[in-house]
Amino acid sequence: MGIHDRDYWRGSSERSPLAFVFRSAVGTLIAVNVAVWIVQVVGGPLVTEVLVASPEAIASLRLWTLVTAAFAHSGDSVWHLAWNMLFLYFFGRELEAIYGRRELTVFYLAASVVSIAAEVAVHWIAGELGARVLGASGAVMGVVVLFTLFYPNRQILFMFFIPMPVWALCILFVLQDILGLVGGSSNGVANMAHLAGAAVGLVYGLLDLRAL
């Protein structure tokens, strides 16, 4: 029996960063998001324009942007990306243990497309045809809501020092987005994308759509 067959060797390998990226849906999704952001920073605004969704892009049948926009983030600051990936990491891993790699990936992509499409629709109705939509926030919100359905009373540290159950954090996020959408004070935040992603998580969990 070689060293590769021993339990402690397998355990060490499975915990390695490369194993996390290639064997975990969460790891792969984080790696893709980070890679796309790096390409955006290196390639500049022209690269971002190819990736982002907008009413104009959809009208021009650039339908792939409904997917690529969910993996693109603001190239001006790393924080848009960092916060999304932090939430995906902490909430997504336990969901992957429940659903498996393939199912979580399908759910994440579904939440991505629905959330981006919903935000684009809002700008289209408002006549803001050039409005750019990007970011993983809608898909990540879907992950948070789905997690909440399984672990509503799980304690977390909001802002890293305020203890609260996950259900309270989830409601806080949803109310914030509703107020931002109704009050028109989004300040560049894709409130409808967040709400649409949350709706996907809620419906997916309550109806157990993994069986379809």
Summary of the structure (lengths in Angstrom):
residues: 212
radius of gyration: 18.2
end to end distance: 42.8
largest distance: 67.7
contacts: 673
relative contact order: 0.12
helix: 72%
strand: 5%
